[in-house]
Amino acid sequence: MVTLHDGRTLEYADLGDPAGRPVVFFPGTPATAAQGAVVADAARVNGVRLVAVSRPGYGASTNTPPGLTSAAADAVELADQLGVERFVAMGVSGGAPYALAAAALAPDRVSSVAVLGGPGSHAEVNPEDLDDDDRRALAMIADGDVDDAIALETAAADNQLAGLRGLSTEEFAAAFRQMAPPGPNWFDDHPDSRPAFNADFQRGITTSEGYVRDNVSWLGPWDFDLAAVTVPVRLVYGESDRMVPSEHGEWLRERLADSEMHVVPGGHGHATFGAAEETFAILGAE
């Protein structure tokens, strides 16, 4: 953990190759920095130092009001404290908008961005997937009622996650598997990685703070301009991904100055953790 300039605590994990090329890793939703353990070996063998960040509200990181840019600023300050001058920003799933925000905020520090299965603004890409609570919360935010929006989303999240809390490791694994979307599952072919992911997910939902903060931050309009992201962006999506379909990548590509998009076989796990090793290999070769 580090203490930020305003006295808040930020939790992180320093993984991979300590002497490798720095990559700041923004985990998915919900997750803490320990999600980086799923891809830490791939980072190590490809000469990548993986600095994973627990966003506000997750783990020991102090919670803050919603926002993509403020959480990105925390990651840049962490890089300062670790003596990392330039780095690649990598975001998987719900962490991807924060990686893009870091590039917009600090173009002199972020050399490139990797978006692996990351969403665009759901309100613009696929508003039909928003439920009634999400729509009500976004309307509240538009009216300036952020606290009420957070309260509404927290009640919904607590109800959604209640069945996964307080379970043993084995009980959680069984319950979580039942919630997996249909289609190919990356973890079925990488069972050794599943325990680390499950353990971190359990920790990430101990409270709903981080989960709700994420949802409120990126479901609706974002608090930075994608046109401000001028560094190269690698976009990767799964052709069978039902959680974050490739339409999100197309939405991002249309708004980014310098991006390339790749659609890989498989689902969400293939586009996120599965694509990480190839991405690390590309980064290590640069």
C-alpha positions in Angstrom: 0.0 0.0 0.0 1.0 3.6 -0.5 -0.3 6.8 1.0 -1.4 9.3 -1.7 -0.8 13.1 -1.5 -4.3 13.6 0.1 -3.8 11.0 2.8 -5.8 8.2 1.1 -4.6 4.6 0.9 -4.0 2.9 -2.4 -3.4 -0.8 -2.6 -1.4 -2.4 -5.4 0.5 -5.6 -6.4 3.9 -5.5 -8.0 4.1 -8.7 -10.2 5.8 -10.2 -13.2 9.5 -9.3 -14.0 10.8 -6.6 -11.6 13.2 -5.4 -14.2 10.7 -5.7 -17.1 8.8 -3.1 -19.1 6.3 -1.4 -16.7 2.6 -2.1 -17.4 0.0 -0.6 -15.1 -2.8 -3.1 -14.9 -6.4 -2.0 -14.3 -8.4 -5.1 -13.2 -11.9 -6.0 -14.2 -15.1 -5.4 -12.3 -15.3 -6.4 -9.5 -11.7 -7.1 -8.6 -8.7 -6.0 -6.6 -5.1 -5.8 -7.6 -4.7 -9.5 -6.8 -6.5 -10.2 -10.1 -3.1 -9.5 -11.7 -2.0 -12.9 -10.3 -4.0 -14.6 -13.1 -1.6 -13.2 -15.7 1.5 -12.6 -13.6 3.4 -15.6 -15.0 2.6 -14.5 -18.6 4.0 -11.1 -17.7 7.1 -12.6 -16.2 8.1 -14.8 -19.1 7.6 -11.9 -21.5 9.7 -9.4 -19.5 6.8 -7.3 -18.2 6.6 -5.7 -14.8 2.9 -5.8 -13.9 1.8 -3.1 -11.4 -1.8 -3.9 -10.6 -4.0 -1.3 -8.8 -6.9 -1.8 -6.5 -9.3 1.1 -7.5 -11.0 3.1 -4.8 -13.6 1.0 -2.9 -11.8 -2.3 -3.5 -9.5 -4.0 -1.0 -7.7 -1.6 1.2 -8.0 1.4 -1.2 -10.0 4.3 0.2 -13.3 4.8 -1.6 -13.9 8.1 -3.4 -16.8 9.6 -5.4 -17.3 8.0 -8.9 -15.1 9.0 -11.8 -12.7 7.5 -14.3 -10.2 10.3 -14.3 -9.7 10.5 -10.6 -8.9 6.8 -10.3 -6.6 7.1 -13.3 -4.8 9.9 -11.5 -4.3 7.6 -8.5 -2.5 5.1 -10.8 -0.3 7.8 -12.2 0.6 8.9 -8.6 1.4 5.3 -7.8 3.7 5.2 -10.7 5.4 8.3 -9.4 5.9 6.7 -6.0 7.4 3.6 -7.6 9.8 5.6 -9.8 8.1 4.5 -13.0 8.4 7.3 -15.6 6.6 5.8 -18.6 4.3 2.8 -18.7 1.7 0.9 -20.8 -1.8 1.2 -19.4 -3.6 -2.1 -19.6 -7.3 -2.5 -18.7 -9.3 -5.7 -18.8 -13.0 -5.7 -18.9 -14.3 -3.0 -16.5 -10.8 -1.7 -15.9 -10.3 -0.7 -19.6 -12.1 2.8 -19.3 -9.6 3.7 -16.5 -6.6 2.7 -18.7 -7.9 5.0 -21.4 -8.5 7.8 -18.9 -4.9 7.5 -17.8 -3.7 8.0 -21.4 -6.0 11.0 -21.7 -4.8 12.4 -18.4 -1.1 11.8 -18.8 -0.1 11.4 -22.4 3.5 12.1 -21.5 3.5 9.2 -19.1 1.4 6.5 -20.9 3.2 5.1 -24.0 0.3 3.0 -25.2 -2.9 1.4 -24.1 -4.2 -2.2 -24.2 -8.0 -2.6 -23.9 -8.8 -6.3 -23.4 -12.6 -6.9 -23.6 -13.3 -3.4 -22.3 -16.7 -1.7 -22.4 -17.5 1.6 -24.0 -20.3 3.7 -22.5 -23.2 1.2 -22.1 -25.7 4.1 -22.3 -24.5 4.7 -25.9 -23.4 1.3 -27.2 -26.2 -0.9 -25.9 -28.7 1.0 -23.8 -31.1 -1.9 -24.1 -28.9 -3.9 -21.7 -29.3 -1.4 -18.9 -31.8 -2.4 -16.3 -34.4 -0.1 -14.7 -32.1 0.7 -11.7 -29.2 1.6 -14.0 -31.5 4.0 -16.0 -32.8 5.6 -12.8 -29.3 6.0 -11.5 -28.0 7.6 -14.7 -31.0 10.0 -14.6 -30.2 10.9 -11.0 -26.5 11.5 -11.9 -27.6 13.8 -14.8 -29.7 15.8 -12.3 -26.7 16.0 -9.9 -28.1 13.5 -7.4 -24.9 11.3 -7.3 -25.4 10.2 -3.7 -28.9 9.0 -4.4 -27.6 7.2 -7.5 -25.0 5.4 -5.5 -27.5 4.4 -2.9 -29.8 3.0 -5.5 -27.0 1.0 -7.2 -25.7 -0.2 -3.9 -29.0 -1.7 -2.9 -29.2 -3.4 -6.3 -25.6 -4.7 -6.0 -26.1 -6.0 -2.5 -29.1 -7.9 -3.7 -27.3 -9.3 -6.8 -24.2 -10.3 -4.8 -25.8 -11.6 -1.6 -25.8 -15.2 -2.8 -22.0 -15.1 -3.3 -21.0 -13.6 0.0 -20.0 -15.6 3.1 -19.4 -18.8 1.2 -16.5 -21.2 1.6 -14.0 -21.5 -1.3 -15.7 -24.6 -2.6 -19.2 -23.2 -2.2 -18.3 -20.0 -4.0 -16.6 -21.9 -6.9 -19.8 -23.9 -7.4 -22.2 -20.9 -7.2 -20.0 -18.7 -9.4 -19.7 -21.4 -12.1 -23.5 -21.5 -12.3 -23.5 -17.7 -13.0 -21.1 -18.0 -16.0 -22.6 -16.9 -19.3 -23.1 -19.7 -21.9 -20.4 -20.3 -24.4 -16.7 -21.0 -24.3 -15.0 -20.3 -20.9 -11.3 -19.6 -20.9 -10.9 -21.0 -17.4 -12.1 -24.4 -18.5 -8.8 -24.7 -20.5 -6.8 -22.9 -17.7 -8.0 -24.5 -14.5 -4.9 -23.6 -12.6 -5.8 -19.9 -13.0 -9.4 -20.2 -11.7 -8.5 -20.3 -7.9 -6.7 -17.0 -8.0 -9.5 -15.4 -10.0 -12.2 -16.8 -7.7 -10.3 -15.7 -4.5 -9.9 -12.2 -5.8 -13.5 -12.0 -6.9 -14.6 -13.0 -3.4 -12.5 -10.3 -1.9 -13.7 -7.8 -4.5 -17.3 -8.2 -3.5 -16.8 -8.1 0.3 -18.6 -4.8 0.0 -20.4 -3.2 -3.0 -18.3 0.0 -2.8 -15.9 -0.7 -5.6 -18.4 -2.5 -7.8 -20.9 0.4 -7.5 -18.2 3.0 -8.1 -17.2 1.3 -11.3 -20.8 1.0 -12.6 -21.6 4.6 -11.9 -18.3 5.7 -13.4 -18.6 4.0 -16.8 -22.2 3.0 -17.5 -23.2 6.5 -18.6 -21.2 9.4 -20.1 -17.5 9.3 -19.3 -15.7 12.2 -17.6 -12.9 12.5 -20.2 -12.8 12.9 -24.0 -11.6 9.9 -25.9 -10.2 12.3 -28.5 -7.6 13.2 -25.9 -6.2 9.7 -26.1 -3.4 10.2 -28.7 -1.2 7.2 -28.0 -1.6 3.8 -29.8 -4.5 1.7 -28.4 -4.7 -2.1 -29.0 -8.4 -3.3 -28.8 -9.1 -7.0 -28.3 -12.6 -8.6 -28.2 -14.0 -12.1 -28.2 -16.1 -13.2 -31.1 -18.5 -15.1 -28.8 -18.3 -12.6 -25.9 -21.8 -11.9 -24.5 -20.6 -9.8 -21.6 -18.8 -7.1 -23.7 -19.5 -7.8 -27.3 -17.3 -6.4 -30.1 -19.7 -3.5 -30.7 -18.0 -1.8 -27.7 -14.7 -2.1 -29.5 -16.1 -0.6 -32.6 -17.5 2.3 -30.6 -14.1 2.9 -29.1 -12.3 2.6 -32.4 -14.5 5.2 -34.0 -13.5 7.7 -31.3 -9.8 7.0 -30.9 -7.1 8.7 -32.9 -4.8 5.7 -33.2 -6.2 2.2 -32.6 -6.3 -1.3 -34.0 -8.9 -3.8 -33.2 -8.6 -7.6 -33.0 -11.4 -10.1 -32.6 -10.2 -13.4 -31.2 -12.0 -16.8 -31.0 -13.8 -17.4 -27.7 -15.6 -15.4 -25.0 -14.9 -12.8 -22.4 -12.1 -14.7 -20.7 -10.3 -15.3 -24.1 -10.5 -11.6 -24.9 -9.2 -10.6 -21.4 -6.9 -13.0 -19.7 -6.4 -15.1 -22.8 -5.2 -12.1 -24.9 -2.9 -10.9 -22.1 0.0 -13.2 -23.0 0.1 -12.2 -26.6 -0.2 -8.6 -25.6 2.7 -8.9 -23.2 4.8 -10.6 -25.9 4.1 -7.6 -28.2 5.0 -5.2 -25.5 8.1 -7.0 -24.6 9.3 -6.9 -28.2 8.8 -3.2 -28.6 
